Amino acid sequence: MHYTLYPKGVCSFLIELDIEDNKIHNLTYSGGCNGNLKALGALCEGMEVNEVIDRLSGITCGPNSTSCSDQLARLLKEVVGE
């Protein structure tokens, strides 16, 4: 299933991804640090949703209390109903 997610409090303004058989595919961000977010998409490719949530939850960016990675984890929790 395809998801369009809207992060808050970070430079990126849009996250798109597919979840098939509880695994992340085609993760892309709009806005934010282009190279880092492309790398994040490559690293998350094929990972199980809960592993992505566990690994990325709580990561901060500079003085912010969240990051593009943390926002992905938070939004995935909403998607899977945790």
N, C-alpha and C positions, 0 to 999 in steps of 0.2 A: 504494500500500500504506500502511496506517495503522501508525504507530509510537507506542509509549508508552515514554518514556525517563525515567530516574531520575538527575538530576544529583547531584553530591556536593560538599560544601564551600561551598554557596551557600544563599541564603534560599529559592529556589524548590525544590520537592520533586518536581515532575512536569512533563514537557514532552510535549505531544502534537502530532503533525503527520502530514501525508500527503505521500508522495513519488510523483509521477506524471510519467512521462517525464523523470526526473532533475531535477524541479523541486519546490520546497517549496510546500505549500499548507496552509492551516488551522492554522498554528503557534499554539499556546496554551501558556501556563505556568500552573501553580498555585503560589501562594506568590510571594514576592518583591515587587518594586516594580511594582505593577499597571500604572500608566500607562506606564512605560518598557518593560515587557514586551509590552504591547499594541502599542506603537509598533514594537518589534522584529518582532513578528508581521506587522504591516502592511508594514514595509520588506522583509522576506524573502519575502513573497508573490510567487510566480512566479519567484523566483531559482533558478538552477541550484545544486545541492547543493555542488559544488566552489567556487563563488564565495562562498557563505555560509561555508564552512569557511575559505577564504583571508582573508575580511574580518574574521571574528570570532575567529579563533585568537589566543590570547595576551592578550586584553583582560582586565584585572584590575579588581577592585572594592575600593576602599579598601585596607586592608593585606593583603587576601587575594591568593593567587597565581593565582586564577581568578575567573570571574564567571559570571553566568547565560548571557551570550553565548558565552564561552569553553567552558562546559560543553556548549552546543548544538554547537559546532564539534567538540569531542572526541567526543561521542556520535555525530554524523553520520559521523565518520571510521570509527568502529566499524561503523556500519550499512552503509557502502559498502565496507568492507574495506580501508581505506588503512593 
